[in-house]
Amino acid sequence: MKTRILAVAGALVLLSAPALAFRCPSDVAVIDKTLAAGPDLSVDQYTEVMASRFDGEALHKAGKHAEAVAMLAKALDILKADKERPPSYY
């Protein structure tokens, strides 16, 4: 019985990774779209948004999708672009 529970839990973890992977590019697109609109940001905010955006994209490419989503969320929070984000997959 324990083996079945562990197998099902493992399968769910493996199946959730692609959902996170698909979210990263959409978050990057929202960040880019919001920046293109010329938001009113300080230099420090702009620097932090860009650092979070590029770090998040690098984490995504490295396969660290949960970390990438968290990093991209920092940029989105600064930009106050949460309402444009797609629904969470986790």
C-alpha positions as CSV (number, residue, x, y, z in Angstrom):
1,M,0.0,0.0,0.0
2,K,2.8,2.4,0.9
3,T,4.5,1.6,-2.4
4,R,1.3,2.6,-4.3
5,I,1.0,5.8,-2.4
6,L,4.6,6.7,-3.1
7,A,4.3,5.8,-6.8
8,V,1.2,8.0,-7.2
9,A,2.9,10.9,-5.3
10,G,5.9,10.6,-7.5
11,A,3.9,10.6,-10.7
12,L,2.0,13.7,-9.5
13,V,5.3,15.5,-8.9
14,L,6.6,14.5,-12.3
15,L,3.4,15.6,-14.0
16,S,3.4,19.0,-12.3
17,A,6.9,20.0,-13.7
18,P,5.7,20.6,-17.3
19,A,2.9,22.9,-16.0
20,L,5.4,25.0,-14.2
21,A,7.6,25.0,-17.3
22,F,4.8,26.4,-19.5
23,R,4.1,29.2,-17.0
24,C,7.6,30.7,-17.2
25,P,7.5,31.9,-20.8
26,S,4.0,33.5,-20.2
27,D,5.3,35.3,-17.1
28,V,8.3,36.6,-19.1
29,A,5.9,37.8,-21.8
30,V,3.8,39.7,-19.3
31,I,6.9,41.3,-17.9
32,D,8.1,42.3,-21.3
33,K,4.7,43.7,-22.3
34,T,4.4,45.7,-19.1
35,L,7.9,47.1,-19.5
36,A,7.1,48.1,-23.1
37,A,4.2,50.1,-21.9
38,G,6.6,52.3,-19.9
39,P,5.6,51.9,-16.3
40,D,6.6,54.5,-13.8
41,L,9.5,52.8,-12.0
42,S,12.5,54.1,-10.1
43,V,16.0,53.1,-11.3
44,D,16.2,50.6,-8.4
45,Q,12.8,49.1,-9.3
46,Y,13.7,48.8,-13.0
47,T,17.1,47.2,-12.1
48,E,15.4,44.7,-9.8
49,V,12.7,43.8,-12.4
50,M,15.3,43.2,-15.1
51,A,17.5,41.1,-12.8
52,S,14.5,39.0,-11.7
53,R,13.3,38.6,-15.3
54,F,16.7,37.4,-16.6
55,D,17.4,35.2,-13.6
56,G,13.9,33.7,-13.9
57,E,14.5,33.0,-17.6
58,A,17.9,31.4,-16.8
59,L,16.3,29.2,-14.1
60,H,13.6,28.1,-16.5
61,K,16.2,27.1,-19.1
62,A,18.1,25.2,-16.4
63,G,15.0,23.2,-15.6
64,K,14.4,24.8,-12.2
65,H,10.8,25.8,-12.9
66,A,9.5,26.4,-9.4
67,E,12.4,28.7,-8.6
68,A,11.9,30.4,-12.0
69,V,8.2,31.1,-11.2
70,A,9.2,32.5,-7.8
71,M,11.8,34.8,-9.4
72,L,9.5,36.0,-12.1
73,A,6.8,36.7,-9.5
74,K,9.2,39.2,-7.9
75,A,9.3,41.2,-11.1
76,L,5.6,40.9,-11.6
77,D,4.9,42.1,-8.1
78,I,7.1,45.2,-8.6
79,L,5.3,45.9,-11.9
80,K,2.0,45.3,-10.2
81,A,1.1,43.1,-13.2
82,D,-0.5,40.3,-11.2
83,K,-3.9,40.9,-12.8
84,E,-2.4,40.1,-16.2
85,R,-0.9,36.8,-15.1
86,P,-2.4,33.5,-16.1
87,P,-3.9,31.4,-13.4
88,S,-1.5,29.4,-11.2
89,Y,-0.9,25.8,-12.2
90,Y,0.1,24.7,-8.7
